[in-house]
């Protein structure tokens, strides 16, 4: 028992050393490895259940030797089950791996894995015959043959150990004694004391399944007495010094997947094959026959030969139990959250109804204002286009009328010709042409008279009220989102004009200012509308000295910089709009409205560092009644 306690202590020490040794080992100068050296990282796969004897006595010294021999290489070790290691080798997720001889035999045959070396004890002559197991019972037990073992109390170390438990199962199956319920009383120690042989000696178990030579080591340590125990199905000891119950197989193998870099495989082979003997005398040698070991996996239907489990509810529950519980927990939390959210929504819905109604009313008012502005803008555009059309078409139509009259007169003189019928037809055609041309002229004149400014209704308008009204109308549109409008208008300033057209002009200028600052973040878009009285024009007109009101709309312009001089010079010309629903006539309409009121539209650049523009609408001032009553100077 003291021997097993010592093994457990060494195993725990090995785990601590392994965690420390797993840190990367790089060259002190940080240089890059040459092309023919080991790679910077080597991924090592380690099959689970290889046992602490192997980990302590062989694996740990081997890894220390590899790290010492290749200080610039980082060795990453990962544990895999037989199925996981098979997948990792086939998909080249590892660069080298340690596996039992049966799994390696399968991977050698089916995936092209290549042996680097196989572990061999000092007493082994042929590495292909290096491992086996012994089935041990008390001397005088009622268990005489392997056929008596199923259903008895069996002790072993690990159910995944190939060299003991898996070989033992294969032996029972080959002898036809493997039946349902045969392992109902199996006890696995998990490599913890007491040893399975001691459990048999103490009558705590009927059968012990242990690696070959375990019995001899305990006898040499005077832990058990040879005459107290016996080995079932004992085989001859030719070439192997220990008592065993089955054939001999290769021991644990170090191998590489198919297609591994030849330099890496060669370096690993040279390193391990030239290594000194390990503490218990083990060493790495070359085994030549793995066929019998691979047959054990096929015989038992395990590892790569495992049959798919039937999709029963029990299998489904055992495999996905944690996920199913997590899903149901999430659904319960979701249902609780939904219930609480619905209660909160009901409370807030009552509070929001009134706000929604007020919002709908405000939206309706905004839509009506937008429709009003749109209608006014369309009317102004039609009026301007009508004027231009009438101006261009009126003179050609007048010429047509005159020419038709000439034809009619010529045809009238030709009535006295020998063929009066033809002349009469010419006269009739000319008369019809004249009538139709006159009709077109009348229609064009009617449209032109509609477009004349003389028919507009003029009112006395407060400039400050006009600016605030334009700000309100601009605020009803989507272009105002994120834009702040500041009105700075002096009191007592009046102009004479049509209110709706002047509102339209200012709203157009506000929209252009907002569009110019579209790339600025919300909070930095500011437009200033000013109204002030001036005593003389700034454009050098011949009416200097006449008082007028200046309505200006100033913005900060785009972040990208001020507009070019070419675009600045064409601001008031009708151009093709960049907007999908635009006409490109906004500034043209504003200029037309200004001129129709006896004013003008001009532009100034903002003072640096501003990138913006200042659009100025100049309108003649309407004098106050006190100013109109003053006598003129002689």
C-alpha positions as CSV (number, residue, x, y, z in Angstrom):
1,X,0.0,0.0,0.0
2,X,2.9,2.3,0.7
3,X,4.1,1.7,-2.9
4,X,0.7,2.9,-4.3
5,X,0.7,6.0,-2.1
6,X,4.2,6.9,-3.4
7,X,2.9,6.5,-7.0
8,X,0.0,8.8,-6.4
9,X,2.4,11.4,-4.9
10,X,4.6,11.2,-7.9
11,X,1.6,11.6,-10.2
12,X,0.5,14.8,-8.5
13,X,4.1,16.1,-8.7
14,X,4.0,15.3,-12.4
15,X,0.9,17.3,-12.9
16,X,2.6,20.4,-11.3
17,X,5.7,19.9,-13.4
18,X,3.7,19.5,-16.6
19,X,1.8,22.8,-16.0
20,X,5.1,24.6,-15.4
21,X,6.7,23.0,-18.4
22,X,3.8,23.9,-20.7
23,X,5.0,27.5,-20.8
24,X,6.6,28.4,-24.1
25,X,10.4,28.1,-24.5
26,X,11.9,30.5,-26.9
27,X,15.5,31.4,-27.7
28,X,16.9,34.2,-25.6
29,X,17.8,36.3,-28.6
30,X,14.3,35.9,-30.1
31,X,15.7,34.9,-33.4
32,X,13.7,33.1,-36.1
33,X,14.4,29.4,-36.6
34,X,16.2,28.4,-39.8
35,X,14.2,26.6,-42.5
36,X,15.7,23.1,-41.7
37,X,15.1,23.3,-37.8
38,X,12.1,22.3,-35.7
39,X,8.9,24.4,-36.1
40,X,8.2,27.1,-33.5
41,X,5.2,25.2,-32.1
42,X,4.6,21.4,-32.0
43,X,1.1,20.2,-31.0
44,X,1.3,16.9,-29.0
45,X,-1.8,14.8,-28.6
46,X,-2.0,12.5,-25.6
47,X,-4.6,9.7,-25.4
48,X,-6.4,9.6,-22.1
49,X,-6.2,6.6,-19.7
50,X,-2.6,5.7,-20.5
51,X,-2.0,5.5,-16.8
52,X,0.2,7.4,-14.3
53,X,3.0,4.8,-14.6
54,X,3.5,5.9,-18.2
55,X,3.0,9.6,-17.5
56,X,5.5,9.7,-14.6
57,X,8.1,7.2,-15.8
58,X,8.1,7.8,-19.6
59,X,6.0,10.8,-20.8
60,X,7.4,13.4,-18.5
61,X,11.1,12.5,-19.1
62,X,10.4,12.4,-22.8
63,X,8.9,15.9,-22.9
64,X,11.7,17.3,-20.7
65,X,14.2,15.8,-23.2
66,X,12.4,17.3,-26.2
67,X,12.2,20.7,-24.6
68,X,15.8,20.6,-23.6
69,X,16.9,19.4,-27.1
70,X,14.8,22.0,-28.9
71,X,14.7,25.2,-26.7
72,X,13.2,27.3,-29.5
73,X,10.2,25.1,-30.0
74,X,7.0,25.3,-27.9
75,X,5.4,21.9,-27.2
76,X,1.6,22.2,-26.6
77,X,0.1,19.1,-25.0
78,X,-3.7,18.2,-25.2
79,X,-5.6,15.2,-23.9
80,X,-8.0,13.3,-26.2
81,X,-10.3,10.4,-25.9
82,X,-9.8,7.6,-28.5
83,X,-12.5,9.0,-30.8
84,X,-11.2,12.6,-30.4
85,X,-7.6,11.6,-31.0
86,X,-8.7,9.7,-34.1
87,X,-10.4,12.8,-35.5
88,X,-7.4,15.0,-34.6
89,X,-5.0,12.7,-36.4
90,X,-7.1,12.4,-39.5
91,X,-7.6,16.2,-39.7
92,X,-4.0,17.0,-38.9
93,X,-4.9,18.9,-35.7
94,X,-1.8,17.4,-33.9
95,X,1.8,17.1,-35.1
96,X,2.6,14.1,-33.0
97,X,0.7,11.9,-30.5
98,X,1.0,9.2,-27.8
99,X,-1.5,6.4,-28.1
100,X,-1.9,2.7,-27.1
101,X,-0.8,0.2,-29.6
102,X,-4.3,-0.8,-30.6
103,X,-5.4,2.7,-31.5
104,X,-2.1,3.4,-33.3
105,X,-2.6,0.1,-35.3
106,X,-6.0,1.4,-36.4
107,X,-4.6,4.8,-37.4
108,X,-1.7,3.2,-39.1
109,X,-4.0,1.1,-41.3
110,X,-6.8,3.6,-41.9
111,X,-5.1,7.0,-41.7
112,X,-1.5,6.4,-42.6
113,X,0.0,7.3,-39.2
114,X,3.7,6.6,-38.9
115,X,5.5,5.1,-35.8
116,X,8.3,7.1,-34.3
117,X,9.0,4.7,-31.4
118,X,7.3,2.3,-29.0
119,X,7.9,2.1,-25.3
120,X,9.7,-1.1,-24.1
121,X,10.6,-2.2,-20.5
122,X,14.1,-3.3,-19.8
123,X,13.1,-7.0,-19.7
124,X,11.4,-6.9,-23.1
125,X,13.3,-8.5,-26.0
126,X,10.9,-7.6,-28.8
127,X,9.0,-4.3,-28.6
128,X,6.1,-5.9,-30.5
129,X,5.6,-8.1,-27.4
130,X,6.0,-5.7,-24.6
131,X,2.6,-5.5,-22.8
132,X,-0.1,-7.8,-21.5
133,X,-2.2,-8.3,-18.3
134,X,-2.9,-10.9,-15.6
135,X,-6.2,-12.1,-14.2
136,X,-5.5,-12.8,-10.5
137,X,-7.6,-14.6,-7.9
138,X,-7.0,-16.0,-4.4
139,X,-5.5,-19.5,-4.3
140,X,-8.3,-21.9,-3.6
141,X,-11.0,-19.6,-5.0
142,X,-14.1,-21.1,-6.6
143,X,-13.1,-19.2,-9.8
144,X,-11.0,-21.7,-11.8
145,X,-11.3,-20.5,-15.4
146,X,-12.2,-17.4,-17.4
147,X,-15.7,-18.7,-17.8
148,X,-16.2,-18.3,-14.0
149,X,-15.2,-14.6,-14.0
150,X,-18.4,-12.9,-15.4
151,X,-20.7,-11.7,-12.7
152,X,-18.0,-11.8,-9.9
153,X,-16.6,-8.9,-8.1
154,X,-13.9,-7.6,-10.4
155,X,-11.3,-4.9,-9.5
156,X,-9.3,-3.0,-12.2
157,X,-7.7,0.4,-12.4
158,X,-9.3,2.1,-15.4
159,X,-12.0,1.0,-17.9
160,X,-10.2,2.8,-20.8
161,X,-6.8,1.2,-20.2
162,X,-5.9,-0.9,-23.3
163,X,-3.1,-3.0,-21.8
164,X,-5.4,-4.3,-19.0
165,X,-9.2,-3.8,-19.2
166,X,-9.7,-3.6,-23.0
167,X,-7.5,-6.6,-23.6
168,X,-9.3,-8.4,-20.8
169,X,-12.7,-7.7,-22.5
170,X,-11.3,-9.0,-25.8
171,X,-10.1,-12.2,-24.1
172,X,-13.5,-12.9,-22.6
173,X,-15.2,-12.2,-25.9
174,X,-12.8,-14.5,-27.8
175,X,-13.7,-17.2,-25.2
176,X,-17.4,-16.7,-25.7
177,X,-18.1,-15.8,-22.0
178,X,-18.9,-12.1,-22.5
179,X,-22.6,-11.9,-21.6
180,X,-25.0,-9.2,-20.5
181,X,-24.5,-8.1,-16.9
182,X,-21.0,-9.7,-16.7
183,X,-19.6,-6.4,-15.4
184,X,-22.3,-5.5,-12.9
185,X,-19.9,-5.8,-9.9
186,X,-16.8,-4.2,-11.5
187,X,-14.9,-1.7,-9.3
188,X,-12.4,0.8,-10.9
189,X,-9.8,2.3,-8.5
190,X,-8.8,5.1,-10.8
191,X,-5.1,4.4,-10.0
192,X,-5.8,5.3,-6.4
193,X,-4.9,2.9,-3.6
194,X,-5.5,0.2,-2.7
195,X,-4.2,-1.8,-5.7
196,X,-6.7,-4.3,-7.2
197,X,-4.4,-7.1,-6.1
198,X,-4.6,-6.0,-2.5
199,X,-8.4,-5.9,-2.8
200,X,-8.4,-9.5,-3.8
201,X,-5.9,-10.4,-1.0
202,X,-8.2,-8.6,1.5
203,X,-11.3,-10.4,0.1
204,X,-12.8,-7.1,-1.0
205,X,-12.8,-8.4,-4.6
206,X,-12.8,-11.8,-6.2
207,X,-10.8,-11.0,-9.4
208,X,-8.1,-8.5,-10.1
209,X,-7.2,-7.4,-13.6
210,X,-3.8,-5.7,-13.6
211,X,-0.9,-5.1,-16.0
212,X,1.6,-7.9,-16.4
213,X,4.5,-7.8,-13.9
214,X,2.4,-5.9,-11.3
215,X,2.1,-9.1,-9.2
216,X,5.9,-9.7,-9.4
217,X,6.6,-6.1,-8.3
218,X,4.4,-6.4,-5.3
219,X,5.9,-9.8,-4.4
220,X,9.4,-8.3,-4.7
221,X,8.3,-5.4,-2.4
222,X,7.0,-8.0,0.1
223,X,3.5,-6.5,-0.1
224,X,1.9,-9.9,-1.0
225,X,2.9,-13.5,-0.9
226,X,3.1,-15.6,-4.0
227,X,1.5,-18.6,-2.5
228,X,-1.7,-16.7,-1.6
229,X,-2.6,-15.8,-5.2
230,X,-2.8,-17.4,-8.6
231,X,-3.1,-16.3,-12.3
232,X,-6.0,-17.6,-14.4
233,X,-5.4,-18.7,-18.0
234,X,-1.6,-18.4,-17.5
235,X,0.5,-18.4,-20.7
236,X,4.1,-19.6,-21.1
237,X,6.8,-17.1,-20.2
238,X,9.0,-17.6,-23.3
239,X,10.7,-14.2,-23.9
240,X,8.7,-12.5,-21.2
241,X,9.7,-12.8,-17.5
242,X,6.2,-12.1,-15.9
243,X,3.1,-14.2,-15.5
244,X,0.3,-13.2,-17.8
245,X,-3.2,-14.3,-18.9
246,X,-3.1,-13.3,-22.6
247,X,-0.9,-12.8,-25.6
248,X,1.7,-10.0,-25.7
249,X,1.2,-6.7,-27.6
250,X,3.2,-3.6,-28.3
251,X,3.2,-0.9,-25.5
252,X,2.4,2.8,-25.9
253,X,3.5,4.4,-29.2
254,X,4.8,7.8,-30.1
255,X,3.7,8.5,-33.7
256,X,3.0,11.3,-36.2
257,X,0.0,11.7,-38.6
258,X,0.3,11.0,-42.3
259,X,1.8,14.0,-44.2
260,X,3.8,15.3,-41.2
261,X,6.9,17.3,-42.1
262,X,9.8,15.0,-42.6
263,X,12.2,17.3,-40.7
264,X,9.9,17.2,-37.7
265,X,9.5,13.4,-37.8
266,X,13.2,12.9,-38.2
267,X,14.0,15.3,-35.3
268,X,11.6,13.5,-33.0
269,X,12.9,10.1,-33.9
270,X,16.5,11.1,-33.4
271,X,15.8,12.7,-30.1
272,X,13.8,9.9,-28.5
273,X,15.8,7.0,-29.9
274,X,19.0,8.4,-28.6
275,X,17.6,9.1,-25.2
276,X,19.1,7.4,-22.1
277,X,17.1,4.9,-20.2
278,X,14.3,6.3,-18.0
279,X,14.2,5.8,-14.2
280,X,12.7,2.3,-14.3
281,X,14.8,1.2,-17.2
282,X,12.2,1.9,-20.0
283,X,13.4,3.2,-23.4
284,X,11.9,4.0,-26.8
285,X,12.4,1.3,-29.5
286,X,10.8,0.3,-32.8
287,X,7.9,-2.2,-32.9
288,X,7.0,-4.1,-36.0
289,X,3.6,-5.7,-35.6
290,X,0.4,-3.8,-34.5
291,X,-2.2,-6.0,-36.3
292,X,-3.2,-8.0,-33.3
293,X,-3.6,-4.9,-31.2
294,X,-5.8,-3.2,-33.8
295,X,-8.0,-6.3,-33.9
296,X,-9.0,-5.7,-30.3
297,X,-10.7,-2.4,-31.2
298,X,-12.6,-4.1,-34.0
299,X,-13.5,-7.1,-31.8
300,X,-15.0,-4.8,-29.1
301,X,-16.5,-2.3,-31.5
302,X,-14.9,0.7,-29.7
303,X,-12.9,3.8,-30.7
304,X,-13.2,4.3,-34.5
305,X,-15.3,1.1,-34.8
306,X,-17.9,2.2,-32.3
307,X,-21.4,1.7,-33.6
308,X,-23.7,4.7,-33.7
309,X,-26.0,4.8,-30.7
310,X,-29.7,4.4,-31.3
311,X,-31.6,7.7,-31.1
312,X,-33.5,6.7,-27.9
313,X,-34.8,9.2,-25.4
314,X,-32.4,7.9,-22.8
315,X,-29.4,8.4,-25.1
316,X,-30.7,11.8,-26.1
317,X,-31.3,12.9,-22.5
318,X,-27.9,11.6,-21.3
319,X,-26.1,13.4,-24.1
320,X,-27.9,16.7,-24.1
321,X,-29.3,16.9,-20.5
322,X,-27.4,20.0,-19.6
323,X,-28.4,21.8,-22.8
324,X,-32.1,20.9,-22.4
325,X,-32.1,22.1,-18.8
326,X,-30.4,25.4,-19.9
327,X,-33.0,25.8,-22.6
328,X,-36.0,25.3,-20.3
329,X,-34.4,27.7,-17.8
330,X,-34.0,30.3,-20.5
331,X,-37.6,29.8,-21.6
332,X,-38.8,30.2,-18.0
333,X,-36.8,33.4,-17.6
334,X,-38.1,34.6,-21.0
335,X,-41.7,33.9,-19.9
336,X,-41.2,35.8,-16.7
337,X,-39.6,38.7,-18.5
338,X,-42.5,38.7,-21.0
339,X,-45.0,38.8,-18.2
340,X,-43.3,41.7,-16.4
341,X,-42.8,43.6,-19.7
342,X,-46.5,43.2,-20.6
343,X,-47.4,44.7,-17.2
344,X,-45.1,47.6,-17.8
345,X,-46.4,48.1,-21.3
346,X,-50.0,48.3,-20.1
347,X,-49.1,50.9,-17.5
348,X,-47.2,53.0,-20.0
349,X,-49.7,52.6,-22.8
350,X,-52.3,54.5,-20.8
351,X,-49.8,57.3,-20.2
352,X,-48.8,57.4,-23.9
353,X,-52.2,57.5,-25.4
354,X,-52.6,61.2,-24.8
355,X,-49.1,61.9,-26.1
356,X,-49.9,60.0,-29.2
357,X,-53.1,61.9,-29.8
358,X,-51.2,65.2,-29.4
359,X,-48.5,64.0,-31.7
360,X,-51.1,63.0,-34.4
361,X,-52.6,66.5,-34.1
362,X,-49.2,68.1,-34.5
363,X,-48.4,65.9,-37.4
364,X,-51.7,66.7,-39.1
365,X,-50.9,70.5,-38.7
366,X,-47.4,69.9,-40.1
367,X,-48.8,68.0,-43.1
368,X,-51.3,70.8,-43.8
369,X,-48.5,73.4,-43.6
370,X,-46.3,71.4,-45.9
371,X,-49.1,70.9,-48.4
372,X,-49.7,74.6,-48.3
373,X,-46.0,75.4,-48.9
374,X,-45.8,72.8,-51.6
375,X,-48.8,74.2,-53.4
376,X,-47.5,77.7,-53.2
377,X,-44.1,76.6,-54.5
378,X,-45.6,74.7,-57.4
379,X,-47.8,77.7,-58.2
380,X,-44.7,80.0,-58.2
381,X,-42.8,77.6,-60.4
382,X,-45.7,77.3,-62.9
383,X,-46.0,81.1,-62.9
384,X,-42.3,81.5,-63.7
385,X,-42.3,78.9,-66.4
386,X,-45.5,80.4,-67.9
387,X,-43.8,83.8,-68.1
388,X,-40.8,82.4,-69.8
389,X,-42.9,80.3,-72.2
390,X,-45.1,83.1,-73.2
391,X,-42.1,85.4,-73.7
392,X,-40.4,83.0,-76.1
393,X,-43.5,81.7,-78.0
394,X,-45.5,85.0,-78.4
395,X,-43.4,86.5,-81.2
396,X,-43.2,83.4,-83.4
397,X,-46.9,83.0,-83.1
398,X,-47.4,86.6,-84.1
399,X,-45.3,85.9,-87.2
400,X,-47.4,82.9,-88.0
401,X,-50.6,85.0,-87.8
402,X,-49.1,87.7,-90.1
403,X,-47.9,85.1,-92.6
404,X,-51.3,83.4,-92.6
405,X,-53.0,86.8,-93.2
406,X,-50.7,87.3,-96.2
407,X,-51.7,84.0,-97.7
408,X,-55.3,84.8,-97.2
409,X,-55.0,88.2,-99.0
410,X,-53.0,86.7,-101.9
411,X,-55.6,84.0,-102.3
412,X,-58.3,86.6,-102.4
413,X,-56.7,88.4,-105.3
414,X,-56.4,85.2,-107.2
415,X,-60.2,84.6,-107.1
416,X,-60.5,86.2,-110.5
417,X,-58.1,83.7,-112.1
418,X,-59.4,81.1,-114.6
419,X,-59.7,78.5,-111.9
420,X,-61.7,80.1,-109.0
421,X,-62.3,76.8,-107.2
422,X,-58.7,76.2,-106.3
423,X,-58.2,79.8,-105.2
424,X,-61.3,79.6,-103.0
425,X,-59.8,76.5,-101.3
426,X,-56.6,78.4,-100.7
427,X,-58.5,81.3,-99.2
428,X,-60.5,78.9,-96.9
429,X,-57.3,77.2,-95.7
430,X,-55.6,80.5,-95.0
431,X,-58.6,81.7,-93.1
432,X,-58.6,78.5,-90.9
433,X,-54.8,78.8,-90.3
434,X,-55.3,82.4,-89.1
435,X,-58.1,81.5,-86.8
436,X,-56.2,78.6,-85.2
437,X,-53.0,80.7,-84.8
438,X,-55.0,83.5,-83.2
439,X,-56.6,81.0,-80.8
440,X,-53.1,79.8,-79.7
441,X,-52.0,83.3,-79.2
442,X,-55.0,84.1,-77.1
443,X,-54.3,81.0,-74.8
444,X,-50.6,82.0,-74.4
445,X,-51.6,85.6,-73.6
446,X,-54.1,84.3,-70.9
447,X,-51.4,82.3,-69.2
448,X,-48.9,85.2,-69.3
449,X,-51.5,87.5,-67.8
450,X,-51.9,85.0,-64.9
451,X,-48.2,85.0,-64.3
452,X,-47.9,88.9,-64.2
453,X,-47.0,90.3,-60.8
454,X,-49.5,93.1,-61.1
455,X,-52.3,90.8,-60.1
456,X,-50.8,90.0,-56.7
457,X,-52.3,91.3,-53.5
458,X,-49.9,93.5,-51.6
459,X,-50.0,93.9,-47.8
460,X,-48.0,95.7,-45.1
461,X,-45.8,93.0,-43.5
462,X,-43.9,93.1,-40.2
463,X,-40.4,91.8,-41.1
464,X,-39.9,90.2,-37.6
465,X,-43.2,88.4,-37.9
466,X,-42.3,87.3,-41.4
467,X,-39.0,85.8,-40.1
468,X,-40.6,84.0,-37.2
469,X,-43.4,82.7,-39.4
470,X,-40.8,81.3,-41.9
471,X,-38.9,79.6,-38.9
472,X,-42.2,77.9,-37.9
473,X,-43.0,76.7,-41.4
474,X,-39.4,75.4,-41.8
475,X,-39.7,73.5,-38.5
476,X,-42.7,71.5,-39.9
477,X,-40.4,69.8,-42.5
478,X,-38.0,66.9,-42.2
479,X,-35.1,69.2,-43.4
480,X,-35.2,71.0,-40.0
481,X,-34.2,67.9,-38.0
482,X,-31.0,68.6,-36.0
483,X,-30.9,72.3,-37.1
484,X,-31.3,75.2,-34.8
485,X,-32.8,78.5,-36.2
486,X,-32.0,81.7,-34.3
487,X,-34.1,84.8,-35.3
488,X,-32.6,88.2,-34.7
489,X,-35.1,90.8,-36.0
490,X,-35.5,94.4,-34.9
491,X,-39.0,95.7,-34.3
492,X,-40.8,98.3,-36.4
493,X,-39.5,97.1,-39.8
494,X,-42.2,96.7,-42.5
495,X,-42.2,95.8,-46.2
496,X,-45.0,95.8,-48.7
497,X,-45.6,92.5,-50.5
498,X,-47.4,89.2,-50.8
499,X,-47.0,87.3,-47.4
500,X,-47.1,83.8,-48.8
501,X,-44.5,84.4,-51.5
502,X,-42.1,86.1,-49.1
503,X,-42.6,83.2,-46.6
504,X,-41.8,80.8,-49.4
505,X,-38.6,82.7,-50.2
506,X,-37.3,82.6,-46.6
507,X,-38.3,78.9,-46.2
508,X,-36.4,78.1,-49.4
509,X,-33.3,79.8,-48.0
510,X,-33.6,78.0,-44.7
511,X,-33.8,74.6,-46.4
512,X,-30.7,75.4,-48.5
513,X,-28.8,76.4,-45.3
514,X,-29.8,73.2,-43.5
515,X,-28.8,71.1,-46.6
516,X,-25.4,72.8,-46.6
517,X,-24.7,71.6,-43.0
518,X,-25.9,68.0,-43.5
519,X,-22.4,66.6,-42.7
520,X,-22.2,68.3,-39.4
521,X,-23.2,66.4,-36.2
522,X,-26.5,67.3,-34.5
523,X,-26.1,70.2,-32.2
524,X,-23.6,72.0,-34.5
525,X,-26.1,73.0,-37.2
526,X,-27.1,76.6,-36.5
527,X,-28.8,79.0,-38.8
528,X,-29.2,82.7,-38.0
529,X,-32.0,84.8,-39.6
530,X,-31.6,88.6,-39.3
531,X,-33.9,91.5,-40.2
532,X,-32.5,95.0,-40.2
533,X,-33.1,98.4,-41.8
534,X,-30.5,99.7,-44.3
535,X,-30.3,103.1,-45.9
536,X,-28.6,102.3,-49.1
537,X,-28.2,99.2,-51.4
538,X,-25.0,97.3,-51.4
539,X,-25.3,96.1,-55.0
540,X,-24.6,99.6,-56.6
541,X,-28.0,100.0,-58.1
542,X,-29.2,103.4,-59.2
543,X,-31.6,103.7,-56.2
544,X,-29.0,104.4,-53.6
545,X,-30.3,106.2,-50.6
546,X,-33.7,104.5,-50.7
547,X,-34.4,102.8,-47.4
548,X,-34.8,99.0,-47.5
549,X,-35.1,96.0,-45.3
550,X,-32.5,93.3,-45.4
551,X,-33.5,89.7,-44.5
552,X,-30.4,87.5,-44.3
553,X,-30.1,83.7,-43.7
554,X,-26.6,82.7,-42.5
555,X,-25.2,79.2,-42.0
556,X,-21.8,77.7,-41.0
557,X,-21.5,75.6,-44.1
558,X,-20.2,72.0,-44.5
559,X,-17.3,70.6,-42.5
560,X,-15.5,69.7,-45.7
561,X,-14.9,73.3,-46.5
562,X,-16.5,76.3,-48.4
563,X,-18.0,75.9,-51.8
564,X,-16.0,76.6,-54.9
565,X,-15.9,80.0,-56.6
566,X,-17.6,78.5,-59.7
567,X,-20.5,77.2,-57.7
568,X,-20.8,80.4,-55.8
569,X,-21.1,82.4,-59.0
570,X,-24.0,80.1,-60.2
571,X,-26.0,80.1,-57.0
572,X,-29.0,82.1,-58.4
573,X,-29.1,80.2,-61.7
574,X,-31.7,77.4,-62.3
575,X,-29.7,74.1,-62.3
576,X,-30.4,70.4,-62.2
577,X,-31.2,69.4,-58.7
578,X,-29.2,66.7,-56.9
579,X,-32.4,65.6,-55.0
580,X,-34.6,62.9,-56.6
581,X,-37.7,65.0,-56.3
582,X,-36.2,68.5,-56.8
583,X,-36.7,70.8,-59.8
584,X,-33.5,72.8,-59.4
585,X,-35.4,76.1,-59.4
586,X,-35.4,77.0,-55.6
587,X,-33.0,80.0,-55.8
588,X,-34.4,81.0,-59.1
589,X,-37.9,81.2,-57.6
590,X,-36.5,83.2,-54.6
591,X,-34.8,85.7,-56.9
592,X,-38.0,86.0,-59.0
593,X,-40.1,86.7,-55.9
594,X,-37.5,89.3,-54.8
595,X,-37.5,91.0,-58.1
596,X,-41.3,90.9,-58.3
597,X,-41.4,92.9,-55.0
598,X,-38.9,95.4,-56.3
599,X,-35.9,93.9,-54.4
600,X,-33.0,91.6,-55.1
601,X,-31.2,88.4,-53.9
602,X,-27.5,88.3,-53.3
603,X,-25.0,86.1,-51.5
604,X,-21.9,86.7,-49.3
605,X,-19.3,84.3,-48.0
606,X,-19.2,83.8,-44.2
607,X,-16.3,85.3,-42.3
608,X,-13.4,82.9,-41.6
609,X,-13.3,80.4,-40.0
610,X,-16.9,79.8,-41.1
611,X,-17.4,77.7,-44.3
612,X,-20.9,79.0,-44.8
613,X,-22.8,81.5,-46.8
614,X,-25.1,84.4,-46.1
615,X,-28.1,84.7,-48.4
616,X,-29.5,88.3,-48.4
617,X,-33.0,89.2,-49.5
618,X,-33.3,93.0,-50.0
619,X,-36.8,94.5,-50.1
620,X,-37.9,98.1,-50.2
621,X,-39.0,99.3,-46.8
622,X,-42.6,100.4,-46.3
623,X,-42.4,103.7,-44.4
624,X,-44.3,104.2,-41.2
625,X,-47.4,106.5,-41.3
626,X,-45.5,109.2,-39.5
627,X,-42.8,109.2,-42.2
628,X,-45.4,109.3,-45.0
629,X,-47.0,112.4,-43.5
630,X,-43.8,114.4,-43.4
631,X,-43.5,117.2,-46.0
632,X,-40.9,116.6,-48.6
633,X,-37.9,119.0,-48.8
634,X,-38.2,121.8,-51.3
